[in-house]
Amino acid sequence: GAVVSQHPSRVICKSGTSVKIECRSLDFQATTMFWYRQFPKQSLMLMATSNEGSKATYEQGVEKDKFLINHASLTLSTLTVTSAHPEDSSFYICSAILADPVHEQYFGPGTRLTVT
Amino acid sequence: AQSVTQLDSQVPVFEEAPVELRCNYSSSVSVYLFWYVQYPNQGLQLLLKYLSGSTLVESINGFEAEFNKSQTSFHLRKPSVHISDTAEYFCAVSPFSGGYQKVTFGTGTKLQVIP
Protein backbone atom coordinates (compact mmCIF):
# COMPACT_ATOMS: atom_id res chain seq x y z
CA GLY A 1 0.00 0.00 0.00
CA ALA A 2 0.92 3.67 -0.19
CA VAL A 3 3.37 4.82 2.48
CA VAL A 4 3.68 8.30 3.91
CA SER A 5 6.53 9.24 6.24
CA GLN A 6 7.05 12.20 8.52
CA HIS A 7 10.21 13.62 9.98
CA PRO A 8 10.91 14.18 12.76
CA SER A 9 8.67 11.97 14.84
CA ARG A 10 9.27 14.11 17.90
CA VAL A 11 10.71 17.58 18.29
CA ILE A 12 11.21 19.88 21.23
CA CYS A 13 11.93 23.52 20.57
CA LYS A 14 12.16 26.71 22.55
CA SER A 15 9.50 29.37 22.42
CA GLY A 16 10.16 31.85 19.63
CA THR A 17 12.04 29.49 17.36
CA SER A 18 10.79 27.86 14.15
CA VAL A 19 10.52 24.19 13.41
CA LYS A 20 10.06 22.37 10.11
CA ILE A 21 8.18 19.11 9.68
CA GLU A 22 8.55 17.06 6.53
CA CYS A 23 5.93 14.83 4.94
CA ARG A 24 6.97 12.45 2.18
CA SER A 25 5.07 10.03 0.00
CA LEU A 26 7.54 7.16 -0.35
CA ASP A 27 6.17 5.06 -3.16
CA PHE A 28 3.77 7.31 -5.02
CA GLN A 29 3.40 10.84 -6.25
CA ALA A 30 0.99 13.01 -4.34
CA THR A 31 -0.26 16.16 -5.97
CA THR A 32 -2.27 16.88 -2.86
CA MET A 33 -1.28 16.51 0.75
CA PHE A 34 -3.05 17.57 3.90
CA TRP A 35 -1.88 18.82 7.27
CA TYR A 36 -3.86 18.06 10.38
CA ARG A 37 -3.47 18.98 13.99
CA GLN A 38 -4.69 16.72 16.74
CA PHE A 39 -5.32 17.93 20.25
CA PRO A 40 -5.49 15.52 23.17
CA LYS A 41 -8.78 13.66 23.32
CA GLN A 42 -9.98 15.36 20.16
CA SER A 43 -10.28 14.50 16.54
CA LEU A 44 -8.13 15.65 13.68
CA MET A 45 -8.48 19.26 12.66
CA LEU A 46 -7.65 19.98 9.06
CA MET A 47 -5.23 22.89 8.92
CA ALA A 48 -4.52 23.20 5.23
CA THR A 49 -4.49 21.51 1.87
CA SER A 50 -1.10 21.47 0.19
CA ASN A 51 -1.00 21.39 -3.60
CA GLU A 52 2.19 20.74 -5.50
CA GLY A 53 3.43 23.84 -7.26
CA SER A 54 0.84 26.20 -5.85
CA LYS A 55 -0.08 27.94 -2.63
CA ALA A 56 -1.66 25.98 0.14
CA THR A 57 -5.31 26.43 0.99
CA TYR A 58 -5.77 27.15 4.66
CA GLU A 59 -8.83 26.38 6.74
CA GLN A 60 -10.65 29.14 8.50
CA GLY A 61 -8.90 30.23 11.66
CA VAL A 62 -5.48 28.85 10.70
CA GLU A 63 -2.79 31.52 10.46
CA LYS A 64 -1.01 31.12 7.15
CA ASP A 65 1.90 33.27 8.26
CA LYS A 66 2.46 31.11 11.29
CA PHE A 67 2.06 27.74 9.64
CA LEU A 68 4.02 27.91 6.40
CA ILE A 69 3.39 25.11 3.96
CA ASN A 70 5.56 24.33 0.97
CA HIS A 71 4.78 21.55 -1.50
CA ALA A 72 7.85 21.80 -3.69
CA SER A 73 7.70 18.36 -5.28
CA LEU A 74 5.26 15.54 -5.90
CA THR A 75 6.65 13.61 -2.95
CA LEU A 76 7.40 16.26 -0.35
CA SER A 77 5.40 18.79 1.62
CA THR A 78 6.76 20.74 4.57
CA LEU A 79 5.05 22.50 7.44
CA THR A 80 7.05 25.18 9.23
CA VAL A 81 5.75 26.44 12.55
CA THR A 82 7.20 29.91 12.88
CA SER A 83 7.84 31.70 16.16
CA ALA A 84 6.49 28.75 18.05
CA HIS A 85 4.67 29.19 21.34
CA PRO A 86 3.75 26.61 23.96
CA GLU A 87 0.16 26.60 22.70
CA ASP A 88 1.47 25.28 19.35
CA SER A 89 2.46 22.09 21.12
CA SER A 90 0.44 19.36 19.49
CA PHE A 91 0.48 16.25 17.33
CA TYR A 92 0.77 17.16 13.65
CA ILE A 93 -0.24 14.60 11.05
CA CYS A 94 0.03 14.78 7.29
CA SER A 95 -1.78 12.72 4.71
CA ALA A 96 -1.72 12.27 0.97
CA ILE A 97 -4.14 11.02 -1.62
CA LEU A 98 -3.58 8.92 -4.67
CA ALA A 99 -5.00 9.93 -7.99
CA ASP A 100 -7.12 6.81 -7.84
CA PRO A 101 -9.03 6.06 -5.68
CA VAL A 102 -9.13 9.75 -5.05
CA HIS A 103 -11.23 9.52 -1.91
CA GLU A 104 -8.71 7.55 0.15
CA GLN A 105 -6.13 9.23 2.35
CA TYR A 106 -2.86 7.75 3.51
CA PHE A 107 -1.59 9.15 6.77
CA GLY A 108 1.88 9.75 8.05
CA PRO A 109 2.86 8.55 11.54
CA GLY A 110 2.63 12.06 12.99
CA THR A 111 5.04 14.49 14.63
CA ARG A 112 4.83 15.36 18.31
CA LEU A 113 5.83 19.01 18.75
CA THR A 114 6.59 20.32 22.22
CA VAL A 115 7.37 24.00 22.64
CA THR A 116 9.03 24.90 25.93
CA ALA B 1 -21.78 20.08 5.27
CA GLN B 2 -21.25 16.78 7.03
CA SER B 3 -20.92 15.87 10.67
CA VAL B 4 -19.95 12.67 12.45
CA THR B 5 -20.98 11.68 15.94
CA GLN B 6 -19.21 9.08 18.01
CA LEU B 7 -21.11 9.11 21.26
CA ASP B 8 -18.78 6.83 23.18
CA SER B 9 -15.44 8.44 24.00
CA GLN B 10 -14.19 5.29 25.74
CA VAL B 11 -15.26 1.66 25.55
CA PRO B 12 -13.71 -0.85 27.96
CA VAL B 13 -14.25 -4.48 27.06
CA PHE B 14 -12.80 -7.76 28.25
CA GLU B 15 -10.57 -9.77 25.97
CA GLU B 16 -12.47 -12.18 23.71
CA ALA B 17 -15.74 -10.32 24.29
CA PRO B 18 -17.65 -8.70 21.42
CA VAL B 19 -17.61 -4.96 20.90
CA GLU B 20 -19.56 -2.36 18.95
CA LEU B 21 -18.32 1.18 18.39
CA ARG B 22 -21.09 3.49 17.31
CA CYS B 23 -20.97 6.06 14.55
CA ASN B 24 -23.75 8.23 13.23
CA TYR B 25 -23.42 10.85 10.55
CA SER B 26 -25.35 13.71 9.07
CA SER B 27 -25.16 14.78 5.46
CA SER B 28 -27.40 16.31 2.82
CA VAL B 29 -25.62 14.32 0.09
CA SER B 30 -24.48 10.76 -0.35
CA VAL B 31 -21.22 9.97 1.39
CA TYR B 32 -18.34 7.58 1.54
CA LEU B 33 -17.78 6.16 5.03
CA PHE B 34 -14.54 5.16 6.73
CA TRP B 35 -13.19 3.74 9.95
CA TYR B 36 -9.62 4.60 10.87
CA VAL B 37 -7.56 3.20 13.75
CA GLN B 38 -4.86 5.10 15.60
CA TYR B 39 -2.35 3.40 17.87
CA PRO B 40 -0.56 5.54 20.50
CA ASN B 41 1.70 8.19 19.01
CA GLN B 42 1.01 7.01 15.49
CA GLY B 43 -0.91 8.30 12.51
CA LEU B 44 -4.22 6.94 11.32
CA GLN B 45 -4.56 3.70 9.42
CA LEU B 46 -7.55 2.88 7.28
CA LEU B 47 -9.44 -0.01 8.82
CA LEU B 48 -12.31 -0.32 6.35
CA LYS B 49 -14.46 1.74 4.04
CA TYR B 50 -17.86 1.79 2.42
CA LEU B 51 -18.09 3.21 -1.06
CA SER B 52 -21.00 1.38 -2.66
CA GLY B 53 -22.44 -2.08 -3.08
CA SER B 54 -22.80 -4.43 -0.13
CA THR B 55 -23.62 -2.52 3.02
CA LEU B 56 -21.50 -4.87 5.14
CA VAL B 57 -17.76 -4.32 4.84
CA GLU B 58 -15.00 -6.23 6.55
CA SER B 59 -11.39 -5.64 7.49
CA ILE B 60 -8.58 -8.18 7.40
CA ASN B 61 -8.33 -8.35 11.19
CA GLY B 62 -11.91 -9.33 11.94
CA PHE B 63 -13.68 -5.98 12.21
CA GLU B 64 -16.82 -5.29 10.23
CA ALA B 65 -19.09 -2.30 9.76
CA GLU B 66 -22.55 -2.02 8.32
CA PHE B 67 -23.86 0.99 6.50
CA ASN B 68 -27.44 1.74 7.46
CA LYS B 69 -28.78 4.55 5.31
CA SER B 70 -32.11 4.89 7.07
CA GLN B 71 -30.45 5.28 10.45
CA THR B 72 -27.44 7.15 9.02
CA SER B 73 -25.13 4.86 10.94
CA PHE B 74 -21.91 3.00 10.28
CA HIS B 75 -21.24 1.06 13.48
CA LEU B 76 -18.04 -0.93 13.84
CA ARG B 77 -18.17 -4.41 15.35
CA LYS B 78 -15.89 -7.27 16.24
CA PRO B 79 -17.15 -10.57 17.69
CA SER B 80 -14.05 -11.23 19.80
CA VAL B 81 -11.47 -8.58 20.65
CA HIS B 82 -7.77 -9.02 21.37
CA ILE B 83 -5.42 -7.01 23.52
CA SER B 84 -3.81 -5.73 20.33
CA ASP B 85 -7.08 -4.07 19.35
CA THR B 86 -6.56 -1.47 22.07
CA ALA B 87 -6.43 1.80 20.14
CA GLU B 88 -8.49 4.80 19.21
CA TYR B 89 -10.98 4.44 16.40
CA PHE B 90 -12.22 7.27 14.23
CA CYS B 91 -15.28 7.24 12.02
CA ALA B 92 -15.14 9.57 9.01
CA VAL B 93 -17.21 10.61 6.01
CA SER B 94 -16.60 12.42 2.77
CA PRO B 95 -19.14 13.54 0.17
CA PHE B 96 -19.68 11.30 -2.79
CA SER B 97 -18.02 13.03 -5.69
CA GLY B 98 -15.96 12.45 -8.80
CA GLY B 99 -13.05 14.30 -7.26
CA TYR B 100 -11.56 14.56 -3.82
CA GLN B 101 -13.71 16.03 -1.10
CA LYS B 102 -12.78 16.90 2.45
CA VAL B 103 -13.05 14.21 5.06
CA THR B 104 -14.91 14.93 8.27
CA PHE B 105 -13.79 12.94 11.30
CA GLY B 106 -15.63 12.03 14.44
CA THR B 107 -14.10 12.70 17.85
CA GLY B 108 -12.91 9.14 18.24
CA THR B 109 -13.61 6.22 20.55
CA LYS B 110 -10.88 4.72 22.69
CA LEU B 111 -11.21 0.96 22.82
CA GLN B 112 -9.56 -0.49 25.90
CA VAL B 113 -9.31 -4.25 25.92
CA ILE B 114 -8.98 -5.65 29.43
CA PRO B 115 -7.05 -8.90 29.90
Interface residues (C-beta under 8 A of the other chain):
Chain A: V4 Q6 S9 T32 K41 Q42 S43 L44 L46 F91 I93 S95 I97 P101 V102 H103 E104 Q105 Y106 F107 G108 P109 G110 R112
Chain B: S9 Y32 Y36 N41 Q42 G43 L44 Q45 L46 K49 L51 F90 S94 S97 G99 Y100 Q101 K102 V103 F105 G106 T107 G108
